[in-house]
Amino acid sequence: MQEPQTWRELLGQIIEDPQKKQSISEELGVRTITLARWVNHESNPRPQNLRQLLAALPKYRDILLELISEEFDGFGETIEEDSSKEIPAPFYSRVFEARATTSDILRYWSITNLILQQALGQLDPGRLGMAIRIVRCMDPDQDHKIHSLRESVGLGTNPWEGNLEQSAMFLGAESLAGFVVSSCRSAAIQNLEEDQSLLPSQKGKYERSAAIYPIMYAGRIAGCLLVSSAVINYFLAQSRLALIKAYADLIALAFEPDEFYELEAIELRVMPHHDEQEAYFSNFRKRVAYEMTRASAINQPINSIQAEKLVWKQLEQELLNHVLKVGS
């Protein structure tokens, strides 16, 4: 494929494949002849069509954005500022109602899912590719210190999966989330491919830029809100960063007061790379079932959430031991 000089040339090369042409046509809701007219400069797509085109072709997203911006002045800026600048006022009422009416066992899951769905739609309206995760502090060890974080509830748009909870992993001092929690300071990296800053990071498969804000209450911290984008420089706009901070503050309502910790309790250690962690999670559900059965056998029954908490703690220790073993 020759290096295209315009976005129209690039699109023309892509739709030479009839299947790809049909797929793009269906995703954008336009006829295939319309795509051909765009390529031949016979008509111009609407801004919404261009945003959909970026979402339909994640592999070419960056070069498409650059080339489209060359023809349509200010298009890149509209992508930057596409989301609303504030959380809608009626949505706060929905969160307060969920907190007041949901049972203890479901409160965290219900509130966080409600907030993340709203945040994802507002922060990535053009569906350019985003993942939003809540990263929680693990319970303190016997030394009363917190040694790792765990990805919890998460939602995404293509190329990420819709539900990210099944791919949750541990994070530690090696991660950008770990830096934010340890310092209680927000952070943003606009280009994870090229950023040479001293901030630690462990880049995800599709992650090109990221913004992270601490989740706090009364000066204590429970974790952070991690927002990743498949687009470079997605978090340049200050209004977008302010919106992420507002969502991080709202998510604090999903936590109990005793789930927030003094900064002095945070002593994160290095956790293995995600690829190394996957093997440890292969029998997660079996381990949860075993803990529930074992507790029942000694007349101390526990629910699935309590059993999961036990297994997460076991896995944390196993992973910390793995790091020590590899390093020795």
N, C-alpha and C positions, 0 to 999 in steps of 0.2 A: 504494500500500500504506500503510494507516494505521500509525502508530507503535505497535508492540505494547507492552503493559504487562507481559506475562509471556512466558516462553519457550514456553508452550503456545500462546498467541495467535500468536506468530511462526511456530511450526511449522505451525499451522493455515493461515496465509496461504501458506506455502511449498508445502504439499501440496495446495493447490487445483489445482495443475498435476498431472494424473494421471501424466504421465511422471516428474516429479520425485518424486511419492509412491512410485511403483514402484521408482525408483532407490534412494531412501533405504531402503525396505523391504529390498531385496536386499543393500545394503551393511551394514545392521545385523543382517541375519539374522532379522528379525521379520516378521509378517504385516502387511499394510496396515491391517487392522482394529485391530491393536495401536497403530499410530500414531494412529488416530482416537480410541482410548480415552485415550491420553496427552493429546491435545488437549482432550478433553472432561472431563478430570480424573477419569476413571473408573478409572484405574490409574496406578501410578508406575513409571517405568523403573528398571532396576538401574543402579548407578553406571557399570558398564562400558558399558551402552547409551548413557548420556549422553556418555561420552568418545568413543564411536564417532560419535555425532551431531555432535559438534564437528569431528571429522575429516572427516565426510561433507559438511559445509557450511562450507568454509573462508571463503567470502564473508561469512558471518554469525557467524564464530567468536567475535569479541570481544563482540558484543552478546548472543550466546547464553550465553557464559560468565558475563557479568554477571547476566543474568536468571535463569539456573539457580542461581547462587550465592545469589540473593535468596530462592528457595524452599527450596533444600536447603543449610542452614547448613554451612559448612566445605567445600563442594564445590571451591571455588577452591583451598583449601589442599591438598586431596588431589591436585589436578592439579600443584601446585607440588612436592609431596613424593612423587609417584607412582613415581619411579625409585629404584632401590636406591642406597645411599650409597657403596658400594665396588665396585671391579672384582672379579668373582669370582676367587678364588684359582686354580682350575683353568685359567682363561683365560691366566694368566701362563705356565703350562707350555706352552700351545699356541704362544704368541708365541716363547718361547725355542726350542722345537723348530723352528719355521719359520725362525728366524734361523740355526740350526745346520745345517739340511738343504737350504735353498734356494740355488740357484746365484747367483753374484754379479749376473748380468744381471737376474734376476727378484726379488732379495731385497727391494728397496725396494717394488716394486709388491705383492708377496705379503704382506709384513708390514703395510703401511699399509691395504690392503683388509681384511685380517683384523681389524685393530683398529677401523677405522671402522665395519664392520658390527656389531661388538659394541657400540661406543659409541652408534651410532644407535638400536639396539634398547633400550638401557638409558636413554638420555637422553630418548627420545620414545616411551615404551611405548604411549601412547594414540594415536600417529600424528596429532598435532595439527598437524604441519608443521614440518620441521626440515631444515637443510642443514649438513653437516659437511665442511669442506675443510681440506686441508693446504696452507699457503702457504709456498713455499720461497724462500730467497735466491737470486737469480741469481748466476752466477759473477762474480768481480770483473773490472772493466775493466782497461785498461793502467795506470791510475793506482792499481791495487790497491784500489779502492773498489767497494762494491756500490751500484748506483744504482736497483735495482728489485727487486720480489718477483714471483713467479708462482704463481697458483693451480695446484695439482697435482691429486692424487687427491681426489675428492669424492663423497659419497653423499647422497641426500636422500629425504624422504618427501613425499607430496602436500601442497602444490601444486608443489613442486620435482620435477624429473626424478629418476629413481633413480640414474643415473650422471651426475655433474656434470663429468667430466673433459673432455667435448667442448665445454663452455662456459667453460673456464678462461681467465682473463684476467690481465693484468699489473696490479699494484698498486704505489703509490709513496707519497710523503710525504703525499698527499691522503687516504689511507685510514686507517681505524682499525687495520688490520693493520700498516701502516707505522709508526704511532705505537708500537704494542706492540713491534715488532722494534727500532726505533730506541732505545727506552728500556729494553728488556728487562723491561718491567712489564706485568702483565695488565690488562685493561680490560673493562668490561661497560656496555652502554647498555640500559636497560630499556624505553625508548620512543623509537625512532628517528624517530617522527613529531613529537615534541614536545621532545626533549632539546635544551637550549640550552647545553650544556657546550662548552668550547673544544676537545674532542676532535674531530679531523677524522674524517669518515666519508663514504662514498659508498654510499648505501642501495640494496640490491638490490630487485628488483620485489616480492617477497613478504616481505621482511625487516622485522619489526616490533621485534625486540630481538636483541641479539647479545652473545656473550662470547668473548674471545680470550685465549689463553695462549701465551707464548713456548715454543719447543722448544729446550732448552738441554743443553749437555754441558760440564763443566769450566769453567763461566763464559763459554763461547762460545755463539753462537746460530746456528741453521740456518734458522729461520723461525718460524711460529706455527700453532696450531690455531684455526681460525675456526669457531665454532658459531653459526648463525643460526636464529631461530625466527619462525614466522608469528604468534606470540602475544605480546602486550605483557606485560612484567613476568615473562617466563618464567624469568629468571635471578636472581630475588630470593632464592631459597633458597641459603644458604651451602653446604649439602650438595651441591647440584647444581654449584656453582662448583668445589668441592673435587674432585668427580668428573671434571670437565673438565680440571682441572690434572693429575690422575692419568693421564688418557689422553694429555695432551701429553707428560708425562714418559716414558710407555711408548713413544710414537711415536719418541722420540729413538733407540731401538734400530734403527730402519729406516735411519738415516743413517750414513755413514762418518765417522770422526773429522775428516777434512780438509774435510768439508762444513759444519763449524761455524766461525764467524768471530768474531774479536774485535770488541767493540762499536765500537772506533775505525774499523773498516773500513766501517761502515754509514753511507753518505751518500746517502740516498734522494732521488730527484728526483720531480717531479710527472709522473704518467702520464695519458694521455687518458682520458676517460670510456669506460665499457664500450661504449656505442653507437658511438663513434668507432673503437674497436679492432676491432670485428667484421670490417670490410672487409679488414683486414690478414691475417686468418686464413682467408680463403676458399680459398686455394690451398696451405694448409699441407702436406697430404699430397704434393702434386706437388713442392713444394720439398724435402721430405725425400727423395723418390725421386731427385730430381736430384742431391742431395748424395752419395747412395750411389753413383749411376752415375759421377759425376765422380771420386770417390775411387777407384773400381775402375779407371777409365781411366788413372790415374797410378800404379797398382799399390800403392795404400795403402787397401785396402778397410776400410770401417767398417760396424758393424751399425746397425740402425734407431734404437736408443737414442742412439748417438753422433751420428747424423745429425739426430735431433730436437733434440739439445742445440745443434748448430750453428745450426739454423734458429731456435730460440728466441732465441739470442743476436743473430742478424740482426734478428729482429722487435723485440727490445728497443731496438736502436739506431735502427731506423726510427721507432719510436713516440716515443723521446726527441727525435729530429730533428723529428718532427711537432709536438711541443709547442713547440720553439724557433721553428719556422717560424710557427706560429699566433700566438705571443707577440710576434714581431718586427714 
